[in-house]
């Protein structure tokens, strides 16, 4: 899996740490780190929760790159 730079950028735009975003969606900071590093494939429910907190669409954060 490729790194998810879009989440890291969106998180920085909202001035959120990995820990703060993880807490907001109900996961550990380690899991959030694994998602950003492309080492963990989150469920659609978790993807939607991350998108909601960051104010982004599924395509913006998890869509395939062109």
C-alpha positions in Angstrom: 0.0 0.0 0.0 1.1 3.5 -0.7 1.4 6.2 2.0 -1.6 8.3 2.5 -0.2 11.8 2.3 -3.7 13.3 1.8 -4.7 12.4 5.3 -1.5 13.9 6.7 -2.0 17.1 4.8 -5.7 17.4 5.7 -4.8 16.7 9.3 -2.2 19.5 9.3 -4.7 21.9 7.7 -7.0 21.3 10.7 -4.0 21.6 13.1 -4.6 18.1 14.5 -2.0 15.6 15.7 -2.3 12.0 14.9 -3.4 11.4 18.5 -6.2 14.0 18.3 -7.5 12.7 15.0 -7.3 9.1 16.3 -9.2 10.0 19.5 -11.9 11.8 17.4 -12.6 8.7 15.4 -12.1 6.2 18.2 -8.8 4.5 17.3 -5.3 4.5 18.7 -2.6 6.8 17.5 -0.6 3.8 16.4 -3.5 2.7 14.1 -3.7 6.3 12.7 0.0 6.2 12.0 -0.3 2.8 10.3 -3.1 4.3 8.1 -1.0 7.3 7.1 2.0 5.0 6.4 -0.1 2.7 4.2 0.4 -0.2 6.5 -3.3 -0.6 7.6 -6.4 -0.7 5.4 -9.2 0.9 7.3 -12.9 -0.2 7.1 -15.3 2.0 5.1 -16.9 3.0 8.4 -13.5 4.3 9.7 -12.7 6.0 6.4 -16.0 7.9 6.6 -15.3 8.9 10.2 -11.9 10.2 9.3 -13.4 12.1 6.3 -16.1 13.7 8.6 -13.6 14.9 11.1 -11.3 16.3 8.4 -14.1 17.8 6.3 -13.0 15.9 3.2 -14.7 13.4 0.8 -13.8 9.7 0.5 -12.3 10.5 -2.9 -10.1 13.3 -1.6 -8.6 11.1 1.2 -8.8 7.6 -0.1 -9.4 7.7 -3.8 -6.9 6.2 -6.3 -4.3 8.6 -7.6 -4.6 9.4 -11.3 
